[in-house]
């Protein structure tokens, strides 16, 4: 399943410093596989995350992506 860049960035914020949460914890919370998260971390380190598919319109997001975005917004307040 393709994820929007904003979902990926939100996950990376949780996985990388300063939060540095465990991949297993993030995977359990979001339902995104640990290997997918590891792939995003690797892509971000090599600067290739931006080369992937861009933002989707909200109406094209899956229910899990919409939920993830809502969780990101609610945690930022």
Buried (B, 14 or more C-beta within 10 A) or exposed (E): EEBBBBBBEBBBBBBEEEEEEEBEEBBEEBEBEBEBBEEBBEBBEEEEBEEEEEEBEEEEBBEBBEEBBEEBEEEEE
